Amino acid sequence: MTTSSRPQATPTRQIENERVIVTQWHFEPGAETGWHTHGHDYVVVPTTDGDLLLETPDGPVNAKLTQGIAYNRPAGVHHNVINAGDQPLVFVEIELR
C-alpha cells in the first residue's frame, strides 16, 4: 500500500471498556483513515449522509452512507476509508470485544 498525501480523518474515542470501543469519525472531503485492519467485529452508524471510497486489497469499492442506517462487518477487514464526497462525513464506529 502506498503512502497518501490526503488529509487524515479525525477519530474521537467516546467509550472504551472491556466490552466495546466507540469512536466517532469525522472526515473532511477527501480525508482518509489510512490503511488498517479491524481487530474486532464492528458496527458503523452514519450520522450524516455521504459517499465513501474504500480502498481494499481487491481494489476500490464505492459505498453510500445514509444517516441512521447502520451496517456491520467482521473482524479482519483490511482497508483505507476515504470521504469521496464534497461535504464533511461523520459516523460512529462501535467495536465489539
N, C-alpha and C positions, 0 to 999 in steps of 0.2 A: 504494500500500500504506500502511496506517495504522501509526502507532506503537503499540506494545503496552506494557502495564504488567506483563506476565508476567516471572517471573524468567528469567535467562539460563542456558542450558546452559553447561557448563564444558568447553572444549577443552584437551587436554594433548597437545602435539606430542611424538611419540616418535622419529620419524625424519624428516629432510628432507635429501635429496641430489639428484643430477642425474636419478635415475630415479623416485623415489617420495616422497610425503609421507604419513606415517602419523600419524593423530590419534585419540586416544581421546576420545570424547564422553560426558560424564556429565550426565544430566538428572534433576533432582528432579521430582516430579509437577507438571505444569503448565509446566515450563521450556521455553524455545524457543531456537532458534539465531538467530532474526531472518532476514529475507529476504536471500537470497544466490543467486548464480549460480555453478555449478560450472565452473571453467576447465579441468578435466581429466576424462577418463573416471575412474570410481571404483568401488571395491568396498566394501561395508559388511558387517562381520562382527559380529552381535549377540553380546554376552557375557551378556546377560540376556534373558528373555522380556519382551514389553511391547507396548503399543498406541501407535501414532503417529497424530497428525493432521498431515497435510501440507497446508498452505495453498499453493495453486498459482494461477497466473493464470486457470486454467479452473475454479476452485472447489476446495472441500475434498475430500481423499482420505484415507480411513482405511486404515491398514496395520498388520498384526500382525507383530511380530518374534519369531523363535524362536531361542533361544540356539544358536549354532554353525551356523546356516543362512545362508550368505552370499547376497548379491544384488549386481548391478552396474547402473550407469546411465551414460549417455554424458555427455560434456561438454555444457554449455549448459543443464542442468536448473536451473530457477529456482523456488525455494520457500522456505517457512518451516517448519521441523520442530519439532513440539511433542509432549512426552510427554503423551499423553491418558489414561494410567493413573494408578493411585494408589500405585505403587511406583517407586523410582528405576529408571532405564533407562540402560544403558551399551552403546555399540557402538564398534568400531574402524573408522575410515574410511581406506581406502588409495587415494590419488590416484595415477594413473599418468601420468608426464610423457612 
